[in-house]
Amino acid sequence: MWESEANEYAPIREAELELLSSSARHDRKRLAVILSPDFAEIGRSGRRWTRDEIVASLGGEAIRDAPITSDWLFNRVGPNLVLVNYIIHQDGYESRHCSLWEMPGPVLRYHQGTPIPVR
């Protein structure tokens, strides 16, 4: 990634990493700022979650360390939209994630996690 791209997408990456932290996942006020009112998620299980459902679920999670991430890729798909892809490595499994972020903000519109089969 070019340095200018890294700077351009830094707020999105920071927000994405923040959402992986227990402190943000338990903070309803922060989630209300980051997640779009029409936010939707397709979880690793295949379940579709609304904003209200995911906020309620995240608040009940156990405190945990933020996972390790890799393979970040940012693609501008519209004047104010950026598609982000990355891999999470946690507890012996990996999953590929994609998120659609709206700028300015950043505001998360959509997220999906897909398990990566063990090889």
C-alpha positions in Angstrom: 0.0 0.0 0.0 1.3 3.5 -0.9 2.0 5.8 2.0 -0.8 8.2 0.9 -3.2 5.3 0.8 -2.1 4.2 4.3 -2.8 7.8 5.6 -6.1 8.0 3.7 -7.4 4.7 5.2 -5.9 5.0 8.6 -9.1 6.2 10.3 -11.0 3.2 8.9 -8.3 0.7 10.0 -8.2 2.3 13.5 -12.0 2.1 13.8 -12.0 -1.5 12.5 -9.3 -2.5 15.1 -11.2 -0.6 17.8 -14.3 -2.7 17.1 -12.2 -5.8 17.7 -11.5 -4.6 21.3 -13.7 -5.6 24.2 -13.8 -2.0 25.5 -15.5 -0.8 22.3 -17.7 -3.9 21.9 -19.1 -3.2 25.4 -19.6 0.6 24.8 -23.1 1.2 23.5 -22.5 4.9 23.0 -19.3 4.3 20.9 -21.1 1.6 18.9 -23.9 4.1 18.2 -21.3 6.4 16.6 -19.4 3.8 14.6 -22.3 1.6 13.4 -24.7 3.0 10.8 -28.4 3.0 11.8 -29.0 0.5 8.9 -25.9 -1.6 9.8 -26.1 -5.3 8.9 -23.7 -8.1 9.6 -23.4 -11.7 8.3 -21.6 -13.5 11.1 -19.2 -16.5 10.7 -22.2 -18.7 11.5 -24.1 -17.3 8.5 -26.6 -15.5 10.7 -27.7 -12.0 9.7 -27.6 -9.4 12.5 -29.1 -5.9 12.7 -27.4 -3.1 14.5 -29.6 -3.5 17.5 -29.0 -7.3 17.7 -25.3 -7.0 17.3 -25.0 -4.2 19.9 -27.0 -6.4 22.4 -24.9 -9.4 21.6 -21.5 -7.6 21.9 -22.4 -6.2 25.3 -22.7 -9.8 26.6 -19.4 -11.0 25.4 -16.6 -12.1 27.8 -13.7 -9.7 28.0 -10.9 -10.9 25.7 -7.7 -9.8 24.1 -8.1 -8.3 20.6 -7.2 -10.8 17.9 -4.2 -10.6 15.6 -5.0 -9.4 12.1 -3.2 -9.5 8.7 -3.6 -9.2 5.0 -5.4 -5.8 5.0 -6.7 -4.6 1.7 -8.6 -1.3 1.1 -10.7 -0.7 -2.1 -12.5 2.5 -2.8 -15.9 1.4 -4.3 -17.6 4.7 -4.5 -16.9 8.4 -3.7 -17.6 7.9 0.0 -17.4 4.1 0.4 -14.4 1.9 1.2 -14.4 -1.9 1.2 -12.0 -3.4 3.7 -10.7 -7.0 3.8 -8.5 -8.6 6.4 -7.9 -11.9 8.2 -8.4 -12.5 11.9 -6.2 -15.1 13.7 -7.6 -16.1 17.1 -7.8 -19.2 19.3 -6.4 -21.6 16.7 -8.7 -20.6 13.8 -8.7 -18.0 11.1 -11.5 -16.1 9.4 -11.7 -13.6 6.5 -13.6 -10.4 7.1 -14.9 -7.7 4.9 -16.5 -4.4 5.9 -18.0 -1.5 4.0 -17.1 1.9 5.5 -18.7 5.2 4.7 -16.5 8.4 4.8 -16.4 10.9 6.3 -16.8 9.3 9.7 -15.8 6.5 9.4 -19.2 4.8 9.8 -19.6 1.0 9.3 -22.4 0.1 7.0 -21.8 -3.7 6.6 -19.6 -6.5 7.9 -19.2 -10.1 7.1 -17.0 -12.8 8.6 -16.2 -16.1 6.9 -14.3 -19.0 8.5 -11.2 -20.2 6.7 -11.1 -24.0 6.6 -8.2 -25.6 8.4 -5.8 -27.0 5.9 
